[in-house]
């Protein structure tokens, strides 16, 4: 179990820092280009994320599973042969995907925005899509290389390369936008075009990190290869067939969230046309798909770390028919995920006004949408974890079917619900779609593994009660602060977040340690320190 916790901790730390940077940079960037043009930024990234998922074709996670499978059998030769071929394949698919997105940018722009839109033109949207498409040349190659390291349960290259990729991207984005606006007399729209190019520059930084780790670990991997059992001599054609079986469901896993966002892009403005706030539809869509979404995805980072660490580990136990270990891994995963994700969601929801003020500006509609959207983060976290478990136990086909059911529900309900409840309707349609997909994933897991866990149910009830107690403490703290510290400035909002967060964290941490659930879930290392404080 320590392998799962260690791997998840490394990936989560890297993802946490990457996500935090990915939110913080929005503060100065938002100030540079303004509320209107920040929406143009998200018009580029949603089709880019969809095309990126298709370009990668689930290869990194599928590749990590493939490598882990044959490594567990003592055959290190097979994974190394595929690495060379796979990197060349990813370079080719990445370049083809770049060409497709670049030359189909104009039709995509026509699909996503009305020609009479007063905020952005079709040409504006076309150009930002074309600028971001260059990243597709590099990112698939880099992602597959990460998958190779993960197959060896070596998560550090992925975590560090993601962090460096983000740092390089943000430096280029902010510096480029600043130079365009202050030294080249460019427009905010030109600054956004330069900003989306940063995805390609950041990816180059990530590749350099992976190259460093490859040079460092290559002698060790060569030694394992030399001492390998006789190779199973799997033909490349058979390898790719096996990879394809793993990869296709992961494509759907990777594009799940962008697809739900893409549905909103295509339908939101038209659905809002007959509502009282029709004139604000572009602003609401920008909040839903970019500014609020950025904050909503912070609690989800733990699930991303879990899903990446789970697949090779579950595959290893499942391949060896160690069903007890599979069950224990699932128990641990669900409990730790909810133990850490739920309090983050509850706390952020209760501090939505302060959070939106700090990262963007004071906005009643922005903070309201954020508060209503944040609880969906629980579903965003559960879906990749349950789908990764299906991947690990060779039930990949259900990922596709279950996601399609959820997406069809989103498509069917989005427009009528938006007409009735505006932005809340889009959120409700997303909730319904994700609940259906997750419920079906869990049903397949339960049937395939005969998985039943009364322990997990009891622990979930305890975690819910802990969060209720924390929420009461947070509500009391906010009520007291309202008497003498208002949100008059961003600094005041930061102070409110820190003070209230400290109260909530202290209450949740105390209950977790007092009941012993924190020690049981987070391992012996935590117990070693908590005993010194009487827990």
CORLINVEN-V114088 format. One record per residue. RES is the residue in three letters. PHI is phi in whole degrees, 0 to 359 (* if undefined). PSI is psi in radians with two decimals (none if undefined). Layout:
res=RES phi=PHI psi=PSI
res=RES phi=PHI psi=PSI
//
This chain:
res=UNK phi=* psi=-0.48
res=UNK phi=297 psi=-0.51
res=UNK phi=297 psi=-0.76
res=UNK phi=296 psi=-0.84
res=UNK phi=296 psi=-0.75
res=UNK phi=295 psi=-0.83
res=UNK phi=299 psi=-0.76
res=UNK phi=295 psi=-0.70
res=UNK phi=298 psi=-0.76
res=UNK phi=295 psi=-0.85
res=UNK phi=295 psi=-0.71
res=UNK phi=293 psi=-0.67
res=UNK phi=298 psi=-0.82
res=UNK phi=298 psi=-0.76
res=UNK phi=293 psi=-0.66
res=UNK phi=299 psi=-0.88
res=UNK phi=297 psi=-0.70
res=UNK phi=295 psi=-0.77
res=UNK phi=293 psi=-0.72
res=UNK phi=299 psi=-0.80
res=UNK phi=298 psi=-0.66
res=UNK phi=293 psi=-0.31
res=UNK phi=264 psi=-0.72
res=UNK phi=297 psi=-0.68
res=UNK phi=297 psi=-0.42
res=UNK phi=297 psi=-0.48
res=UNK phi=300 psi=-1.00
res=UNK phi=291 psi=-0.60
res=UNK phi=293 psi=-0.71
res=UNK phi=301 psi=-0.72
res=UNK phi=294 psi=-0.56
res=UNK phi=286 psi=-0.82
res=UNK phi=258 psi=-0.29
res=UNK phi=86 psi=2.92
res=UNK phi=297 psi=-0.68
res=UNK phi=296 psi=-0.77
res=UNK phi=276 psi=-0.27
res=UNK phi=294 psi=-0.48
res=UNK phi=293 psi=-0.59
res=UNK phi=298 psi=-0.60
res=UNK phi=299 psi=-0.76
res=UNK phi=286 psi=-0.42
res=UNK phi=297 psi=-0.50
res=UNK phi=281 psi=-0.70
res=UNK phi=281 psi=-0.48
res=UNK phi=292 psi=-0.88
res=UNK phi=295 psi=-0.55
res=UNK phi=297 psi=-0.80
res=UNK phi=297 psi=-0.64
res=UNK phi=295 psi=-0.83
res=UNK phi=293 psi=-0.61
res=UNK phi=297 psi=-0.75
res=UNK phi=297 psi=-0.66
res=UNK phi=289 psi=-0.65
res=UNK phi=295 psi=-0.75
res=UNK phi=285 psi=-0.53
res=UNK phi=54 psi=0.60
res=UNK phi=71 psi=0.16
res=UNK phi=300 psi=-0.76
res=UNK phi=301 psi=-0.84
res=UNK phi=290 psi=-0.73
res=UNK phi=298 psi=-0.68
res=UNK phi=294 psi=-0.71
res=UNK phi=297 psi=-0.65
res=UNK phi=292 psi=-0.74
res=UNK phi=298 psi=-0.85
res=UNK phi=297 psi=-0.77
res=UNK phi=298 psi=-0.69
res=UNK phi=299 psi=-0.91
res=UNK phi=284 psi=-0.51
res=UNK phi=296 psi=-0.70
res=UNK phi=295 psi=-0.38
res=UNK phi=268 psi=0.03
res=UNK phi=84 psi=0.13
res=UNK phi=258 psi=1.64
res=UNK phi=271 psi=-0.23
res=UNK phi=290 psi=-0.72
res=UNK phi=298 psi=-0.79
res=UNK phi=296 psi=-0.64
res=UNK phi=291 psi=-0.65
res=UNK phi=296 psi=-0.66
res=UNK phi=288 psi=-0.53
res=UNK phi=303 psi=-0.86
res=UNK phi=298 psi=-0.82
res=UNK phi=293 psi=-0.69
res=UNK phi=295 psi=-0.70
res=UNK phi=296 psi=-0.69
res=UNK phi=294 psi=-0.69
res=UNK phi=296 psi=-0.74
res=UNK phi=294 psi=-0.59
res=UNK phi=297 psi=-0.72
res=UNK phi=291 psi=-0.83
res=UNK phi=293 psi=-0.59
res=UNK phi=296 psi=-0.73
res=UNK phi=291 psi=-0.70
res=UNK phi=297 psi=-0.71
res=UNK phi=295 psi=-0.66
res=UNK phi=301 psi=-0.82
res=UNK phi=298 psi=-0.74
res=UNK phi=297 psi=-0.82
res=UNK phi=292 psi=-0.67
res=UNK phi=296 psi=-0.82
res=UNK phi=275 psi=-0.30
res=UNK phi=259 psi=0.24
res=UNK phi=297 psi=-0.69
res=UNK phi=293 psi=-0.85
res=UNK phi=302 psi=-0.67
res=UNK phi=297 psi=-0.70
res=UNK phi=297 psi=-0.71
res=UNK phi=295 psi=-0.59
res=UNK phi=288 psi=-0.55
res=UNK phi=262 psi=-0.22
res=UNK phi=216 psi=2.54
res=UNK phi=282 psi=2.44
res=UNK phi=296 psi=-0.38
res=UNK phi=266 psi=0.11
res=UNK phi=300 psi=2.27
res=UNK phi=276 psi=-0.24
res=UNK phi=269 psi=-0.88
res=UNK phi=230 psi=2.57
res=UNK phi=263 psi=2.89
res=UNK phi=300 psi=-0.65
res=UNK phi=297 psi=-0.69
res=UNK phi=300 psi=-0.84
res=UNK phi=294 psi=-0.72
res=UNK phi=302 psi=-0.80
res=UNK phi=292 psi=-0.69
res=UNK phi=291 psi=-0.58
res=UNK phi=294 psi=-0.71
res=UNK phi=294 psi=-0.69
res=UNK phi=294 psi=-0.70
res=UNK phi=285 psi=-0.37
res=UNK phi=296 psi=-0.39
res=UNK phi=298 psi=-0.45
res=UNK phi=295 psi=-0.42
res=UNK phi=294 psi=-0.31
res=UNK phi=290 psi=-0.56
res=UNK phi=256 psi=-0.74
res=UNK phi=300 psi=-0.74
res=UNK phi=300 psi=-0.74
res=UNK phi=302 psi=-0.82
res=UNK phi=295 psi=-0.70
res=UNK phi=293 psi=-0.68
res=UNK phi=292 psi=-0.65
res=UNK phi=299 psi=-0.70
res=UNK phi=300 psi=-0.71
res=UNK phi=299 psi=-0.62
res=UNK phi=298 psi=-0.82
res=UNK phi=298 psi=-0.70
res=UNK phi=296 psi=-0.55
res=UNK phi=297 psi=-0.41
res=UNK phi=266 psi=0.20
res=UNK phi=58 psi=0.54
res=UNK phi=252 psi=1.69
res=UNK phi=268 psi=-0.21
res=UNK phi=300 psi=-0.77
res=UNK phi=302 psi=-0.71
res=UNK phi=297 psi=-0.83
res=UNK phi=296 psi=-0.83
res=UNK phi=290 psi=-0.72
res=UNK phi=294 psi=-0.63
res=UNK phi=296 psi=-0.71
res=UNK phi=293 psi=-0.82
res=UNK phi=295 psi=-0.69
res=UNK phi=303 psi=-0.77
res=UNK phi=293 psi=-0.73
res=UNK phi=297 psi=-0.84
res=UNK phi=298 psi=-0.75
res=UNK phi=300 psi=-0.78
res=UNK phi=291 psi=-0.71
res=UNK phi=300 psi=-0.81
res=UNK phi=295 psi=-0.72
res=UNK phi=298 psi=-0.91
res=UNK phi=290 psi=-0.74
res=UNK phi=294 psi=-0.74
res=UNK phi=296 psi=-0.79
res=UNK phi=296 psi=-0.71
res=UNK phi=296 psi=-0.77
res=UNK phi=296 psi=-0.76
res=UNK phi=301 psi=-0.77
res=UNK phi=281 psi=-0.59
res=UNK phi=253 psi=-0.35
res=UNK phi=241 psi=-0.44
res=UNK phi=253 psi=0.06
res=UNK phi=54 psi=0.63
res=UNK phi=277 psi=2.96
res=UNK phi=269 psi=2.82
res=UNK phi=303 psi=-0.57
res=UNK phi=293 psi=-0.65
res=UNK phi=293 psi=-0.66
res=UNK phi=298 psi=-0.66
res=UNK phi=294 psi=-0.68
res=UNK phi=299 psi=-0.78
res=UNK phi=296 psi=-0.67
res=UNK phi=298 psi=-0.72
res=UNK phi=288 psi=-0.40
res=UNK phi=294 psi=-0.37
res=UNK phi=300 psi=-0.39
res=UNK phi=299 psi=-0.68
res=UNK phi=289 psi=-0.73
res=UNK phi=294 psi=-0.74
res=UNK phi=298 psi=-0.68
res=UNK phi=298 psi=-0.64
res=UNK phi=298 psi=-0.68
res=UNK phi=298 psi=-0.70
res=UNK phi=296 psi=-0.67
res=UNK phi=296 psi=-0.71
res=UNK phi=298 psi=-0.67
res=UNK phi=296 psi=-0.78
res=UNK phi=297 psi=-0.66
res=UNK phi=297 psi=-0.69
res=UNK phi=299 psi=-0.82
res=UNK phi=292 psi=-0.60
res=UNK phi=296 psi=-0.78
res=UNK phi=299 psi=-0.64
res=UNK phi=286 psi=-0.69
res=UNK phi=262 psi=-0.19
res=UNK phi=303 psi=-0.76
res=UNK phi=301 psi=-0.71
res=UNK phi=295 psi=-0.77
res=UNK phi=293 psi=-0.60
res=UNK phi=295 psi=-0.64
res=UNK phi=293 psi=-0.75
res=UNK phi=299 psi=-0.69
res=UNK phi=295 psi=-0.70
res=UNK phi=293 psi=-0.60
res=UNK phi=266 psi=0.18
res=UNK phi=295 psi=2.64
res=UNK phi=295 psi=2.96
res=UNK phi=303 psi=2.28
res=UNK phi=298 psi=2.53
res=UNK phi=288 psi=-0.10
res=UNK phi=53 psi=0.84
res=UNK phi=285 psi=2.25
res=UNK phi=290 psi=2.63
res=UNK phi=303 psi=-0.66
res=UNK phi=298 psi=-0.73
res=UNK phi=290 psi=-0.61
res=UNK phi=300 psi=-0.83
res=UNK phi=292 psi=-0.55
res=UNK phi=296 psi=-0.75
res=UNK phi=292 psi=-0.73
res=UNK phi=299 psi=-0.71
res=UNK phi=297 psi=-0.70
res=UNK phi=299 psi=-0.71
res=UNK phi=288 psi=-0.66
res=UNK phi=281 psi=-0.70
res=UNK phi=304 psi=-0.80
res=UNK phi=297 psi=-0.56
res=UNK phi=289 psi=-0.48
res=UNK phi=303 psi=-0.83
res=UNK phi=293 psi=-0.61
res=UNK phi=296 psi=-0.74
res=UNK phi=291 psi=-0.57
res=UNK phi=263 psi=0.09
res=UNK phi=304 psi=-1.01
res=UNK phi=294 psi=-0.80
res=UNK phi=301 psi=-0.60
res=UNK phi=295 psi=-0.74
res=UNK phi=297 psi=-0.69
res=UNK phi=293 psi=-0.66
res=UNK phi=295 psi=-0.65
res=UNK phi=301 psi=-0.75
res=UNK phi=296 psi=-0.72
res=UNK phi=301 psi=-0.73
res=UNK phi=282 psi=-0.45
res=UNK phi=245 psi=-0.38
res=UNK phi=298 psi=-0.90
res=UNK phi=297 psi=-0.72
res=UNK phi=293 psi=-0.71
res=UNK phi=293 psi=-0.53
res=UNK phi=280 psi=-0.17
res=UNK phi=301 psi=-0.53
res=UNK phi=259 psi=0.21
res=UNK phi=262 psi=2.86
res=UNK phi=299 psi=-0.46
res=UNK phi=254 psi=0.58
res=UNK phi=302 psi=-0.67
res=UNK phi=293 psi=-0.33
res=UNK phi=262 psi=0.16
res=UNK phi=299 psi=-0.71
res=UNK phi=296 psi=-0.70
res=UNK phi=294 psi=-0.77
res=UNK phi=297 psi=-0.70
res=UNK phi=295 psi=-0.69
res=UNK phi=298 psi=-0.72
res=UNK phi=295 psi=-0.81
res=UNK phi=295 psi=-0.80
res=UNK phi=267 psi=-0.18
res=UNK phi=228 psi=-1.21
res=UNK phi=295 psi=-0.87
res=UNK phi=289 psi=-0.69
res=UNK phi=300 psi=-0.65
res=UNK phi=304 psi=-0.78
res=UNK phi=284 psi=-0.62
res=UNK phi=297 psi=-0.59
res=UNK phi=282 psi=-0.15
res=UNK phi=298 psi=-0.87
res=UNK phi=295 psi=-0.33
res=UNK phi=283 psi=-0.25
res=UNK phi=301 psi=-0.58
res=UNK phi=297 psi=-0.70
res=UNK phi=295 psi=-0.65
res=UNK phi=297 psi=-0.76
res=UNK phi=298 psi=-0.74
res=UNK phi=297 psi=-0.81
res=UNK phi=296 psi=-0.63
res=UNK phi=288 psi=-0.62
res=UNK phi=277 psi=-0.47
res=UNK phi=290 psi=-0.74
res=UNK phi=301 psi=-0.95
res=UNK phi=297 psi=-0.57
res=UNK phi=288 psi=-0.83
res=UNK phi=296 psi=-0.69
res=UNK phi=301 psi=-0.76
res=UNK phi=300 psi=-0.89
res=UNK phi=293 psi=-0.69
res=UNK phi=293 psi=-0.70
res=UNK phi=298 psi=-0.64
res=UNK phi=272 psi=0.10
res=UNK phi=59 psi=0.55
res=UNK phi=269 psi=1.29
res=UNK phi=292 psi=-0.53
res=UNK phi=295 psi=-0.68
res=UNK phi=292 psi=-0.64
res=UNK phi=298 psi=-0.81
res=UNK phi=298 psi=-0.78
res=UNK phi=297 psi=-0.68
res=UNK phi=297 psi=-0.74
res=UNK phi=296 psi=-0.79
res=UNK phi=304 psi=-0.86
res=UNK phi=298 psi=-0.73
res=UNK phi=296 psi=-0.88
res=UNK phi=298 psi=-0.72
res=UNK phi=292 psi=-0.86
res=UNK phi=296 psi=-0.70
res=UNK phi=302 psi=-0.88
res=UNK phi=288 psi=-0.63
res=UNK phi=300 psi=-0.64
res=UNK phi=264 psi=-0.56
res=UNK phi=279 psi=-0.75
res=UNK phi=300 psi=-0.81
res=UNK phi=296 psi=-0.58
res=UNK phi=297 psi=-0.73
res=UNK phi=293 psi=-0.79
res=UNK phi=298 psi=-0.84
res=UNK phi=297 psi=-0.79
res=UNK phi=294 psi=-0.64
res=UNK phi=297 psi=-0.74
res=UNK phi=287 psi=-0.34
res=UNK phi=250 psi=0.44
res=UNK phi=298 psi=-0.67
res=UNK phi=300 psi=-0.84
res=UNK phi=294 psi=-0.72
res=UNK phi=296 psi=-0.80
res=UNK phi=294 psi=-0.62
res=UNK phi=295 psi=-0.78
res=UNK phi=294 psi=-0.81
res=UNK phi=278 psi=-0.47
res=UNK phi=230 psi=-1.50
res=UNK phi=196 psi=3.00
res=UNK phi=289 psi=2.12
res=UNK phi=207 psi=2.00
res=UNK phi=297 psi=-0.76
res=UNK phi=291 psi=-0.67
res=UNK phi=296 psi=-0.83
res=UNK phi=290 psi=-0.54
res=UNK phi=292 psi=-0.80
res=UNK phi=298 psi=-0.73
res=UNK phi=300 psi=-0.80
res=UNK phi=297 psi=-0.67
res=UNK phi=284 psi=-0.49
res=UNK phi=275 psi=-0.54
res=UNK phi=303 psi=-0.73
res=UNK phi=301 psi=-0.40
res=UNK phi=294 psi=-0.30
res=UNK phi=302 psi=-0.55
res=UNK phi=300 psi=-0.75
res=UNK phi=290 psi=-0.71
res=UNK phi=301 psi=-0.53
res=UNK phi=279 psi=-0.69
res=UNK phi=288 psi=-0.61
res=UNK phi=298 psi=-0.90
res=UNK phi=296 psi=-0.55
res=UNK phi=290 psi=-0.82
res=UNK phi=294 psi=-0.64
res=UNK phi=293 psi=-0.64
res=UNK phi=294 psi=-0.62
res=UNK phi=295 psi=-0.76
res=UNK phi=300 psi=-0.69
res=UNK phi=298 psi=-0.72
res=UNK phi=290 psi=-0.43
res=UNK phi=252 psi=0.39
res=UNK phi=60 psi=0.69
res=UNK phi=242 psi=0.78
res=UNK phi=298 psi=-0.60
res=UNK phi=299 psi=-0.53
res=UNK phi=290 psi=-0.46
res=UNK phi=300 psi=-0.79
res=UNK phi=296 psi=-0.90
res=UNK phi=298 psi=-0.82
res=UNK phi=294 psi=-0.70
res=UNK phi=293 psi=-0.70
res=UNK phi=298 psi=-0.67
res=UNK phi=298 psi=-0.81
res=UNK phi=297 psi=-0.70
res=UNK phi=291 psi=-0.68
res=UNK phi=296 psi=-0.66
res=UNK phi=297 psi=-0.73
res=UNK phi=299 psi=-0.81
res=UNK phi=298 psi=-0.74
res=UNK phi=289 psi=-0.61
res=UNK phi=262 psi=-0.29
res=UNK phi=299 psi=-0.93
res=UNK phi=296 psi=-0.89
res=UNK phi=299 psi=-0.66
res=UNK phi=289 psi=-0.62
res=UNK phi=295 psi=-0.70
res=UNK phi=298 psi=-0.58
res=UNK phi=276 psi=-0.76
res=UNK phi=235 psi=0.15
res=UNK phi=57 psi=-2.23
res=UNK phi=298 psi=-0.66
res=UNK phi=300 psi=-0.53
res=UNK phi=294 psi=-0.72
res=UNK phi=296 psi=-0.71
res=UNK phi=295 psi=-0.75
res=UNK phi=297 psi=-0.71
res=UNK phi=296 psi=-0.66
res=UNK phi=296 psi=-0.76
res=UNK phi=300 psi=-0.84
res=UNK phi=299 psi=-0.77
res=UNK phi=297 psi=-0.78
res=UNK phi=290 psi=-0.70
res=UNK phi=300 psi=-0.74
res=UNK phi=297 psi=-0.81
res=UNK phi=295 psi=-0.77
res=UNK phi=294 psi=-0.74
res=UNK phi=300 psi=-0.72
res=UNK phi=291 psi=-0.65
res=UNK phi=301 psi=-0.82
res=UNK phi=296 psi=-0.64
res=UNK phi=296 psi=-0.72
res=UNK phi=292 psi=-0.73
res=UNK phi=300 psi=-0.81
res=UNK phi=298 psi=-0.71
res=UNK phi=287 psi=-0.77
res=UNK phi=293 psi=-0.78
res=UNK phi=261 psi=0.01
res=UNK phi=52 psi=0.78
res=UNK phi=274 psi=2.04
res=UNK phi=223 psi=2.32
res=UNK phi=218 psi=1.76
res=UNK phi=291 psi=-0.48
res=UNK phi=299 psi=-0.81
res=UNK phi=297 psi=-0.71
res=UNK phi=298 psi=-0.81
res=UNK phi=297 psi=-0.73
res=UNK phi=293 psi=-0.65
res=UNK phi=297 psi=-0.72
res=UNK phi=299 psi=-0.76
res=UNK phi=297 psi=-0.75
res=UNK phi=296 psi=-0.69
res=UNK phi=297 psi=-0.75
res=UNK phi=295 psi=-0.69
res=UNK phi=298 psi=-0.71
res=UNK phi=290 psi=-0.58
res=UNK phi=296 psi=-0.75
res=UNK phi=295 psi=-0.73
res=UNK phi=297 psi=-0.74
res=UNK phi=298 psi=-0.68
res=UNK phi=297 psi=-0.72
res=UNK phi=294 psi=-0.70
res=UNK phi=295 psi=-0.75
res=UNK phi=300 psi=-0.74
res=UNK phi=296 psi=-0.73
res=UNK phi=295 psi=-0.72
res=UNK phi=295 psi=-0.71
res=UNK phi=298 psi=-0.70
res=UNK phi=292 psi=-0.77
res=UNK phi=296 psi=-0.58
res=UNK phi=300 psi=-0.37
res=UNK phi=284 psi=-0.48
res=UNK phi=220 psi=-0.05
res=UNK phi=221 psi=1.77
res=UNK phi=268 psi=3.00
res=UNK phi=273 psi=1.05
res=UNK phi=283 psi=-0.37
res=UNK phi=210 psi=2.93
res=UNK phi=298 psi=-0.63
res=UNK phi=298 psi=-0.75
res=UNK phi=297 psi=-0.68
res=UNK phi=294 psi=-0.67
res=UNK phi=298 psi=-0.77
res=UNK phi=299 psi=-0.74
res=UNK phi=298 psi=-0.77
res=UNK phi=298 psi=-0.78
res=UNK phi=295 psi=-0.78
res=UNK phi=292 psi=-0.84
res=UNK phi=293 psi=-0.70
res=UNK phi=299 psi=-0.67
res=UNK phi=295 psi=-0.72
res=UNK phi=296 psi=-0.87
res=UNK phi=298 psi=-0.78
res=UNK phi=296 psi=-0.69
res=UNK phi=294 psi=-0.77
res=UNK phi=295 psi=-0.83
res=UNK phi=295 psi=-0.75
res=UNK phi=296 psi=-0.72
res=UNK phi=298 psi=-0.82
res=UNK phi=296 psi=-0.73
res=UNK phi=299 psi=-0.71
res=UNK phi=285 psi=-0.67
res=UNK phi=293 psi=-0.67
res=UNK phi=280 psi=-0.28
res=UNK phi=87 psi=-0.03
res=UNK phi=292 psi=-0.61
res=UNK phi=297 psi=-0.78
res=UNK phi=296 psi=-0.70
res=UNK phi=292 psi=-0.61
res=UNK phi=273 psi=-0.60
res=UNK phi=259 psi=0.01
res=UNK phi=99 psi=3.09
res=UNK phi=293 psi=-0.54
res=UNK phi=298 psi=-0.70
res=UNK phi=295 psi=-0.74
res=UNK phi=301 psi=-0.65
res=UNK phi=303 psi=-0.69
res=UNK phi=275 psi=-0.63
res=UNK phi=291 psi=-0.50
res=UNK phi=298 psi=-0.51
res=UNK phi=294 psi=-0.40
res=UNK phi=254 psi=0.22
res=UNK phi=86 psi=0.26
res=UNK phi=257 psi=none
//
